Amino acid sequence: MASEHVLSGVVCLRHPAVATGLRCARCGTPICPRCLVHAPVGARCPDCAKPTGGIATRPSLRLYAQSGAAGLVSAVVAGALFAFLPLGFLSSSLRC
């Protein structure tokens, strides 16, 4: 009985001779076990499993420059705070 459900006429898009009961979790395309790509959110077809080319795959030189500048500014501000705050605490504690 289970084999009747699998062979109900749904075939893999890339392998028309292979009957399947699997579908892509994103687009719903019928896929066979040979085409299946395991993803954290379920089974995907090869087209939906391709990297999207977002910021995580190709950081630009501008992004590196902005990140470096933000780190430098943060370091200068933190250094200034650590350099001048203890002096204020010391002068107030010596007056007592």
N, C-alpha and C positions, 0 to 999 in steps of 0.2 A: 504494500500500500504506500509506503513512503517513497518508493521509486516512481510510482505513478504521478505523485505530486511534483517531483523533480523534473520528470520528462513531459511536462505539460506544454511544451512548445516554446519555452523561453530559452534562447541560446545566447552565448557570449557574443558581444559585438565584434570582438577581434578574432574569435575562433568560432565560426558559424556551425562547425560540426560538434561542438561541445554544448550539451544541455546543462543548464545551471539554475540554481535557486538563489544565488547570491546577487545582490545589487549594491551599487556604490552608495555609501551613506550620505554623500553630498548631492549627486545629480540623479541617482536612481538608475543608472545604466546597468544592464545585466553584465556581470563579470564572472569568469570562471576562476578556479583556484590558481591557474597559471598567471592570470592578469592581476590578481588581488595584491594590493599593497596595504600592509598593516600600518595604520596611523593611530595616534593617541585617541582619536575620536571615532574609530571604527574602521571598517574595510573601505578602501577607496579604489577607484579605477586609476590607471596610470596617468590619465590627463588631470584628474583632480588632485593627485598626490605630488605633482610637480611643484618645485619651489616657486613662490610667487614673485621673487625678485624684489622684495621689500627692503627696508632699511637694514635689516639684520644680515642680508646677504652681501650688500655692496655699500659699505660706508664711504662717503665722499671725503675729499680733502677738507672741505668746508666744515663738515661735522667734526673731524679731528681737531681742527683749529678752534672751533667753538668749545669743544670739550676741554681742550688744553687751557683756553682762556678762563673758563669757569673754574677749573681746578686751581689755576694760579691766583685768581681773585679770592677764592675761598681760603687758600693757604695764607695769603697776605692778611686777610681779615682775622683769621684765627690766630696767626702769629702776633698781630697787634694786640688782640684781646689778652692773650697769655702774657705778653710783655708788660702791659700797662695795668692790668687788673690787680696783680699781686702787690704792686707798689701802693695802690690805694688802700689795700687791706693792712699793709705793714704800717703805714703812716697813721692810720686810725687806731691801730692797736698799741702803738708806742706812746700815744698821748694819754692813755689811761693810767 
